[in-house]
Every structure is written in structure tokens, then in C-alpha cells.
Amino acid sequence: QWEHTILVTQNSYEVLTVSDKSPPPPAFVN
């Protein structure tokens, strides 16, 4: 089961992916 959290800022999108089997890797997309 995957949980996707997307934070929208003024200039960028912050995508956080959390897995049960993996540590949460933050992906920063401009």
C-alpha cells in the first residue's frame, strides 16, 4: 500500500512518497 502526499508551494511541488517497505524518499519537482 502506497501513500502519496503532494504539497503545493508557490514555486514548486513537493511530492512525498511513503511505502511500508521503504523509507520515505522526498522528490522535489520544480
N, CA, C and O atoms as a CHARMM CRD file, in Angstrom:
* protein
*
  120
    1    1 GLN  N      0.84800  -1.20000   0.00000 PROA 1      0.00000
    2    1 GLN  CA     0.00000   0.00000   0.00000 PROA 1      0.00000
    3    1 GLN  C      0.88100   1.24600   0.00000 PROA 1      0.00000
    4    1 GLN  O      1.82600   1.36100   0.78000 PROA 1      0.00000
    5    2 TRP  N      0.55100   2.16400  -0.88300 PROA 2      0.00000
    6    2 TRP  CA     1.36000   3.36800  -1.03600 PROA 2      0.00000
    7    2 TRP  C      0.55300   4.59300  -0.63800 PROA 2      0.00000
    8    2 TRP  O     -0.64800   4.67600  -0.89500 PROA 2      0.00000
    9    3 GLU  N      1.24100   5.54600  -0.00300 PROA 3      0.00000
   10    3 GLU  CA     0.59700   6.81100   0.32800 PROA 3      0.00000
   11    3 GLU  C      1.35600   7.93600  -0.34600 PROA 3      0.00000
   12    3 GLU  O      2.57200   8.06000  -0.19900 PROA 3      0.00000
   13    4 HSD  N      0.62600   8.75300  -1.08800 PROA 4      0.00000
   14    4 HSD  CA     1.27100   9.85000  -1.80800 PROA 4      0.00000
   15    4 HSD  C      0.79700  11.18700  -1.23800 PROA 4      0.00000
   16    4 HSD  O     -0.39800  11.48100  -1.20400 PROA 4      0.00000
   17    5 THR  N      1.75200  11.97400  -0.80000 PROA 5      0.00000
   18    5 THR  CA     1.41000  13.29100  -0.26500 PROA 5      0.00000
   19    5 THR  C      2.03000  14.36600  -1.13400 PROA 5      0.00000
   20    5 THR  O      3.24700  14.40300  -1.31700 PROA 5      0.00000
   21    6 ILE  N      1.19100  15.24200  -1.67000 PROA 6      0.00000
   22    6 ILE  CA     1.69300  16.30000  -2.55000 PROA 6      0.00000
   23    6 ILE  C      1.47300  17.66000  -1.88600 PROA 6      0.00000
   24    6 ILE  O      0.34300  18.05300  -1.59700 PROA 6      0.00000
   25    7 LEU  N      2.57700  18.36300  -1.65300 PROA 7      0.00000
   26    7 LEU  CA     2.49300  19.69500  -1.07800 PROA 7      0.00000
   27    7 LEU  C      2.74400  20.72000  -2.16900 PROA 7      0.00000
   28    7 LEU  O      3.76800  20.67900  -2.85100 PROA 7      0.00000
   29    8 VAL  N      1.79700  21.64400  -2.33100 PROA 8      0.00000
   30    8 VAL  CA     1.93000  22.65100  -3.38000 PROA 8      0.00000
   31    8 VAL  C      2.41500  23.96200  -2.77000 PROA 8      0.00000
   32    8 VAL  O      1.75400  24.54200  -1.90800 PROA 8      0.00000
   33    9 THR  N      3.57500  24.41600  -3.22800 PROA 9      0.00000
   34    9 THR  CA     4.10700  25.69100  -2.76200 PROA 9      0.00000
   35    9 THR  C      3.99000  26.71700  -3.87700 PROA 9      0.00000
   36    9 THR  O      3.48500  26.40300  -4.95500 PROA 9      0.00000
   37   10 GLN  N      4.44400  27.92600  -3.63600 PROA 10     0.00000
   38   10 GLN  CA     4.28200  28.99400  -4.61600 PROA 10     0.00000
   39   10 GLN  C      5.06500  28.69800  -5.89300 PROA 10     0.00000
   40   10 GLN  O      4.60600  29.01500  -6.99100 PROA 10     0.00000
   41   11 ASN  N      6.23900  28.09600  -5.75400 PROA 11     0.00000
   42   11 ASN  CA     7.11100  27.92700  -6.91700 PROA 11     0.00000
   43   11 ASN  C      7.38600  26.46600  -7.26800 PROA 11     0.00000
   44   11 ASN  O      7.99100  26.18000  -8.30200 PROA 11     0.00000
   45   12 SER  N      6.94800  25.54900  -6.41900 PROA 12     0.00000
   46   12 SER  CA     7.32200  24.15900  -6.67900 PROA 12     0.00000
   47   12 SER  C      6.32100  23.17900  -6.07100 PROA 12     0.00000
   48   12 SER  O      5.51200  23.53600  -5.21400 PROA 12     0.00000
   49   13 TYR  N      6.40100  21.95600  -6.53400 PROA 13     0.00000
   50   13 TYR  CA     5.59200  20.89300  -5.97000 PROA 13     0.00000
   51   13 TYR  C      6.49100  19.96200  -5.16200 PROA 13     0.00000
   52   13 TYR  O      7.54300  19.53500  -5.63700 PROA 13     0.00000
   53   14 GLU  N      6.07100  19.65300  -3.94600 PROA 14     0.00000
   54   14 GLU  CA     6.83200  18.71400  -3.13400 PROA 14     0.00000
   55   14 GLU  C      6.05400  17.40600  -3.06400 PROA 14     0.00000
   56   14 GLU  O      4.96400  17.34500  -2.49400 PROA 14     0.00000
   57   15 VAL  N      6.62600  16.37100  -3.64700 PROA 15     0.00000
   58   15 VAL  CA     5.94800  15.08200  -3.67800 PROA 15     0.00000
   59   15 VAL  C      6.61800  14.12700  -2.70200 PROA 15     0.00000
   60   15 VAL  O      7.80500  13.82400  -2.83100 PROA 15     0.00000
   61   16 LEU  N      5.85800  13.66000  -1.73300 PROA 16     0.00000
   62   16 LEU  CA     6.40500  12.74200  -0.74400 PROA 16     0.00000
   63   16 LEU  C      5.75700  11.37300  -0.92700 PROA 16     0.00000
   64   16 LEU  O      4.53400  11.23900  -0.89900 PROA 16     0.00000
   65   17 THR  N      6.59300  10.37100  -1.11300 PROA 17     0.00000
   66   17 THR  CA     6.08200   9.02000  -1.29500 PROA 17     0.00000
   67   17 THR  C      6.48000   8.15800  -0.10300 PROA 17     0.00000
   68   17 THR  O      7.66200   8.03600   0.22000 PROA 17     0.00000
   69   18 VAL  N      5.49200   7.56700   0.54100 PROA 18     0.00000
   70   18 VAL  CA     5.76200   6.75500   1.71800 PROA 18     0.00000
   71   18 VAL  C      5.35000   5.31300   1.44500 PROA 18     0.00000
   72   18 VAL  O      4.22500   5.03900   1.02800 PROA 18     0.00000
   73   19 SER  N      6.28200   4.40200   1.68900 PROA 19     0.00000
   74   19 SER  CA     5.99500   2.99000   1.46700 PROA 19     0.00000
   75   19 SER  C      6.16100   2.21500   2.76600 PROA 19     0.00000
   76   19 SER  O      6.87000   2.65500   3.67000 PROA 19     0.00000
   77   20 ASP  N      5.51000   1.06700   2.85800 PROA 20     0.00000
   78   20 ASP  CA     5.64400   0.22900   4.04100 PROA 20     0.00000
   79   20 ASP  C      6.99400  -0.48100   4.07200 PROA 20     0.00000
   80   20 ASP  O      7.49300  -0.83900   5.13900 PROA 20     0.00000
   81   21 LYS  N      7.57900  -0.68000   2.88900 PROA 21     0.00000
   82   21 LYS  CA     8.82300  -1.43900   2.80200 PROA 21     0.00000
   83   21 LYS  C     10.03600  -0.54300   2.56500 PROA 21     0.00000
   84   21 LYS  O     11.17200  -1.01800   2.55300 PROA 21     0.00000
   85   22 SER  N      9.79400   0.74700   2.37700 PROA 22     0.00000
   86   22 SER  CA    10.89000   1.65500   2.07300 PROA 22     0.00000
   87   22 SER  C     10.79600   2.90400   2.93700 PROA 22     0.00000
   88   22 SER  O      9.70300   3.30100   3.34000 PROA 22     0.00000
   89   23 PRO  N     11.93200   3.52000   3.22300 PROA 23     0.00000
   90   23 PRO  CA    11.92000   4.81800   3.89900 PROA 23     0.00000
   91   23 PRO  C     11.35700   5.87900   2.96700 PROA 23     0.00000
   92   23 PRO  O     11.50400   5.74900   1.75200 PROA 23     0.00000
   93   24 PRO  N     10.72100   6.92100   3.48100 PROA 24     0.00000
   94   24 PRO  CA    10.11200   7.94600   2.63300 PROA 24     0.00000
   95   24 PRO  C     11.13000   8.76500   1.85100 PROA 24     0.00000
   96   24 PRO  O     11.83700   9.57800   2.44600 PROA 24     0.00000
   97   25 PRO  N     11.22700   8.57700   0.52600 PROA 25     0.00000
   98   25 PRO  CA    12.12400   9.38700  -0.30100 PROA 25     0.00000
   99   25 PRO  C     11.41800  10.64600  -0.79500 PROA 25     0.00000
  100   25 PRO  O     10.44700  10.54800  -1.54600 PROA 25     0.00000
  101   26 PRO  N     11.88400  11.82500  -0.39100 PROA 26     0.00000
  102   26 PRO  CA    11.28300  13.06400  -0.87500 PROA 26     0.00000
  103   26 PRO  C     11.71700  13.38900  -2.29400 PROA 26     0.00000
  104   26 PRO  O     12.91100  13.41400  -2.59000 PROA 26     0.00000
  105   27 ALA  N     10.74600  13.63800  -3.18000 PROA 27     0.00000
  106   27 ALA  CA    11.07100  14.00700  -4.56000 PROA 27     0.00000
  107   27 ALA  C     10.63000  15.44300  -4.78800 PROA 27     0.00000
  108   27 ALA  O      9.45300  15.76600  -4.63000 PROA 27     0.00000
  109   28 PHE  N     11.55400  16.29400  -5.15200 PROA 28     0.00000
  110   28 PHE  CA    11.22300  17.70200  -5.35300 PROA 28     0.00000
  111   28 PHE  C     11.11700  17.99900  -6.84000 PROA 28     0.00000
  112   28 PHE  O     12.08600  17.84200  -7.58300 PROA 28     0.00000
  113   29 VAL  N      9.92900  18.43100  -7.27100 PROA 29     0.00000
  114   29 VAL  CA     9.70700  18.72400  -8.67800 PROA 29     0.00000
  115   29 VAL  C      9.44400  20.20900  -8.82800 PROA 29     0.00000
  116   29 VAL  O      8.56700  20.76400  -8.16700 PROA 29     0.00000
  117   30 ASN  N     10.21100  20.85400  -9.70300 PROA 30     0.00000
  118   30 ASN  CA    10.04100  22.28500  -9.89200 PROA 30     0.00000
  119   30 ASN  C      8.96100  22.56900 -10.92100 PROA 30     0.00000
  120   30 ASN  O      8.67700  23.73000 -11.21400 PROA 30     0.00000
